[in-house]
Amino acid sequence: MIRRLLATALFAAALAHGAPALAREGETVVFAAPAVETERLAIHAATDVAAMAPLIRDFQTRDPGVTVDYVEYVSNDLQAAAISACAAGKAPGDLLISPSVDQLLKLANDGCALAHLSPETETVPDWANWRNEVFGFSIEPAVFVYNARVVPEAEAPHTHVELADLLRRQIDRYAGRVGTYDIRVSGIGYLFAFNDARQTTTIFGRLLENLGRAAVVVRCCTSDVVAEVAAGRLLIGYNMLGSYAYAAARADPALRVVVPADYALVLARGALIPTHGASPDLARRFLDYLLSARGQQVVRDEAFFFSEDGPMPAGVAGPRALDEGGIARPIRIGPALLAVQDAAQRRRFIRDWSRSMVDMGVPPAP
């Protein structure tokens, strides 16, 4: 499946960091070694190349002989490729990166990951470390994003209840103009929706009903939804990855990012070293860089922008920090995520979601 990987705003971010701005799923973006190539690292990721570019470039200043081949996927496709490769005694790359940490955890649980222990991995909090095999290295809140050119500030929702009420009161205005993930094809969309349902069934059911009545537009990826909000075709994006939404808002002043004030799902984007990779030691070095103080500074300042206990990025509506007021709901990298990947439960959840939203007229994702 071919899709747009980068929204217009992320195009500018990619150019700023010297990375190719556009790619197609499964194509390789090559970050050539700044010096004579001595090693080659293959990263396969469900993460926009524009977000990872500053981290790869900074890593190469320390290891200038390393060329990085970066292959981007939709999260479900990355998992499928990894499962297939593992079963064949192969690996899709040297390092896997995805916000769908439940999928990474299942890979690890199925014996498709190498353990790694180092001074850097020991700094990872317990909730973001699964058996020293899956490591969270960035903080990602699920946010709302809206276009201030067409949505007055007084009308913009700041809680899940406010969003549900807005869609109920102004169904004609917002019909077909709110976007979110298609959880049938998006692993991160499924993970967010599943955890939404666990926060409060009443609020989730009410919001799901009103999204369905408003003929919500479903897409595979945050970049696609945010691009449509920026263009004015959509007015609001729901449950978007905070880093992608914020990167777009930095380039387009009409975009506004909201961390919901009632609760905010927060995950740690994960990394895993697959078994059978060609360069496991180089993958360990890159992983250690991601987790190091230097790498984490680049994560916060240039790549993913949010932190667990630091101040909110400038211009984001919400609390002063994610850990303020108890609004953060961390999606812990632990045994509970195995239930998220239970096949029967997944089918039931997607079936019920589809009945509420897709069967009410939502077209399939292109």
N, C-alpha and C positions, 0 to 999 in steps of 0.2 A: 504494500500500500504506500502510495506516494502522498506526501502532504507537505504543506509549507512548514518548515522547521523554525523559522524565525520571523517574528513580527517586524513591522517597519521600524519600530523603536529599537529593537535588538540589532537590526542592521547597523545602526549607527554605533552601538556598543561594540559590535564585532570589529568594525573598521578601526575604532579607537584603540583596540587591543591588538591590531595587526592580524586578526584571524579572518579567514574567508567568511563572508557574511551569509551565504546561502549554501544549503546542502540538501540532499535528498536522503530519505531514510535508507540506511545500508551503504551509502557512499562514504568513502574515507576522506577525511580532511587531514592533510599532512602538515604538521608543525616541524619544519626542517630543523635539524640541529644547528645551533648558531656557529659551532666549530666543526671540525672534521667528525663525521658520524662514527661513533664507536659502539653504540647500542641503539636498540629500537624497541619502543614500548607501544603495545596495542591496547588502547582503552576503548571498550565498547560500553555505551552509556545511553540511558534514557534521560539525558540532560542536554540542554541546548549548548551548542559549541561556543556561543558568545559568552555564556556564563563561566564555562571552564577555561576559556582562553587565557585570562590573566593568571590563573593558577599554573597552567602549563608553561606559559612564557616565563613566569618567575622561577619555576622549577628548573627550566633550562638555563637560567643564569647561574645556577649552582652546579648543574650537570650539563655543560654546553655540548657534550658529545652525544646527547640523547635526541633522537628523532621520535616524535610521538605521532602515531597513526590513530586518529580519533574517528570512531564510527558511531553514528547516532541512530537511535531507535525510538519507537513508541514502546512504553514499558512492557506491555504484553508481548510484543514481538521480541524484545530482548530476553525475556524469561523463556519464551519458546525456543529461541536459538540456544540459550545456555543449557536448557534441559536436554535438547537433542544432542548437543556436543558432548555433554557429560556422559550420556548413555553410550556414546560411541567412543569414549575414552579420549576425547579431544576437548578443546576450550575455544570459545568464540573470541577470546582475547586474553591479555595478561591481567587486566583489571576490569571489573564490572562496577558501574556506578548507576544508581537509580534512586528516585524518591520513593518508589514502591518497595519499602523495606520488608514488607510481608513476603514479597516474592523472593527477595534475596535470602531471607531467613529460611524459606522453604528449600531453596537451593542448598544452603548450608546443611539443613537438617537431612537432606537426601544424599549427603556425602560429596557434594560438588564444590566444596570450598576448602582452601588451605588455612590453617590457623597461623596467626602471626602475633608474636609477643615482643614488645620493645618498650623502651622508656616512653615513647610517644603514645603507644596504645594504652599504657597504664594511666594516662591522664584522662581517658575517655570515661564519662560517667557510666555507672552500671546500666542505666536505662537506655544507653545508646551503644551497648556492646553485647553481642551475642556470641558467647563461647570463644572470644578472640578470633572470630571468623567474619562477622558482619559488624562494621564500625560506622556510626553516624559521625559525619564531619561538618555538616552545616545545619542550621536551624531554619525550618520552613513553616511559617504559619499559613493557614488557609484564610484568605482574605476576600472581601468584596472589592470590586473595582467599578467605577462609573465614570461617565463622560460629563464633566461639569458644564459643557456647552449646552447640553440638552436636559440635564437633571439638576434642578435647583438644589443648592446645599441644604435648604430646609427640608427637602423631600427625600434626601439620600438616607438610606437605612443604615443604622449603626448596630443593630442586633438582628438575630435571626427572626425574632418575633416581628420587628419592624419591617423586615423584608416581606414576610408572609402577609402582613396587614397591607403593605403598599400594593402588592399584587392583587389582593382581594378588592381594595377600594378603587384601584385604577386599572382594572383588567383591560379596558379598551386601549389605553395608552401603552401598556407594557406587553400586550399580547405579541408574541414572536420577537420580543426585543430584550429578552434576558437570556444569557448564555451560561452554560456549565459543561462539565465533562459528560461524555457519553461513557458510562461505566461499563458498557458492554465491550469496549475496546481499550479503555484506559485503566491501567492498574492503579494509578494514583487516584483517579476519580472514584474507583470502587473503594479504595482504602478510606478516602475522606467520607464518602457516603455511608459506609459501614460504621465508621466511628461517630458520625453525626447521629445515627440512629441509636447509638449506645448512650449518648449524652442525656437526651430526654425524648422519649418516644412521642409524647404529645406534641412538642414543638416540631420535631422532624416530620411527623405525619401531617401536621398543619401546613408546613412549608412545602412538603412534597405535593400535597393536594393543590396548593395555589400555583406552584410552578407548572404542574400539569395543565391546570385551567388556563394559564397564561401562555401555553404552547411554547414552553422553554426550548431554546435552540441548543442542541447538543453537539459538541465537537470533541476531537480526540485529545486536545492539548490546550494548556493555558495560552500559549502564543497565539493560537488561532482565535480564541475568544477575545483576548485583549486587543488584537489587531482589529477585530470587528467593532469593539467598543470605541476604539480610537477613531475609526472611520465613521462612527455615528450610526452604523447599521444595527448595532445593539446598544442598549443604554446601560446595562448592568451586567457584570460578570460575577458569578457566585462560586465560592470555594476554589478560587484561583491560588496557585502557588505564589506566595508573597514576593519571592525574589524576582520572578519574571515580571509580575505586575509592577513592582517598584522600579525595575530597570526601564520599563516602558514609560512610566510616569515621569522619570527623570528627563526623558527625551521629549515628552509631550505634556506641557503644563495643563492641558485640559483633562488629563486623566487623574483621578483621585483614588487613593488606596485606603481601605478601611479595615482595621483589625477589629472584628466584632467585639462589642463591649460586654456581651453576656457570657460568651466563652469563645475561645479560639483553639481549634485543633492545631497542634504543633508536632511536626515530625522532624527527625534528623535524616537528611539525605544520606544514603548508605553506600559503602564501598565493600567489595568482596574480591578476594584473590581466588580465581577458579582453579580447581585441580587441572592438571595437564597443560597449563599455560606454558608458552615457550620461554618466558623470562620472568619467573616468579621472584627472583631476588630484586630485579629492577622494579617490579610491581610493589614489593615491600618498601623500597626506597621512596617511591612516589607516594604510597599510602602514609608513610612516616612523615613526609613533607606536608601532606594535607592536614595531619593531626598536630604538627609542630606549632610552636608559637608564631613563627613567621608565616606558615601556611594559613593559620587561623586568622591572622591579621588581614591577609589578602581575601580570605573568605568573607570577612565582615565588611571590608572597605571597597572591594572591587567586584566581587563575584556574586554573593548571595545576601549581603547587607544586614540581615537580622542576626541577633544573638539571644541566647537564653536569658541573660540577666543584664545586658547592656541597654543603653537608651534606644528607643525606637528610631528608625531612620527619619531624617527630616521630612516633614510634610505628610507623614502617615497619620491618619486619624485613629485614635485609640488610646490606650494607656501609655504612660511614659516608658514602660518596659513590659516585655511579655510576662515577666514573673510578678507583675504588680496586680494586687487585688484578687489573685487566685483565678484569673480568667483562663490561663493556659491549661490546655488538656493535652499533655504529651502522649503521643502514640509510641509507647515503649517498645523497643526492639527486644522482645522476649516471647515466652511460650504462648501468650495470648494471641500473637499474630498468626500462629499456626491454625487457629480456629478460623481466622479470616480467609485462609487459603483452603479450608475444607471444601471439597468439590461440591458436595450436596448442599451445604449451606450457601455457598456462592451462587449456585443455580437458583435456589429459592429466593435469595435476596435480589438478584438481578431480575428474576421473573416478576417479583412484586414491584420493584422499581419501574420496570417496563410497563406494567399494567397501570401504574399511577401516572406515568409521564409519556412514554413513547406511544402507548396504545390510545392516548387521547389526542394524537395528531402530530406528535413530534416526528419529523422525518429522520431517517437514519443519517449518521455522519457521512459526509462525502468521502 
